[in-house]
């Protein structure tokens, strides 16, 4: 479900008016787990709906991409920017600080330390995510790796204003689709580049 939420959110970031997924059992279960199953109201396109254009995409064949300065559409395949040194890694906010995201990062950094020249900042998506990440030991692993943990939610956008000048080239991981190397400001981001020695 979280992947759907991110894609729907990012569809708007990419210029769409709205991003919707048809309702199904995953939708109902998601609401039920949060005590909102009674609010389930299925949403489907009309059976006779006409579309201006249909673009099939095999998501399993998409290559991870990075947005480079200074625009979100200045993209390169991750493999093409391998080895670029960064000074800051920022993982999280409401769109990409889900429990699954923190689990991936915690596993990557288990028994590791951040590079001493790299700041590592984590912002869980919500209070619920933070509590579950603590219970599962993800937060401990991240702290032991040298991460700073921010309050949960989207407030990290405001926090960014206080840290963006601390290092010249951060990588910012705010949203599923992009990882961004930005000298002065950020765009939505995801993929984590391991700090280079």
Secondary structure, 3 states (H helix, E strand, C coil): CHHHHHHHHHHHHCCCCCCCCCCCHHHHHHHHHCCCHHHCCCCCCCCCCCCCCCCCCCHHHCCCEEEECCCCCCEEEHHHHCCCCCCEEEEECCCCCCHHHHHHHHHHCCCCCCCCCCEEEEECCCHHHHHHHHHCCHHHHHHHCCCEEECCCCCHHHHHHHHCCCCCCEEEECCCCCCEEECCCCCCCCCCCCCCC
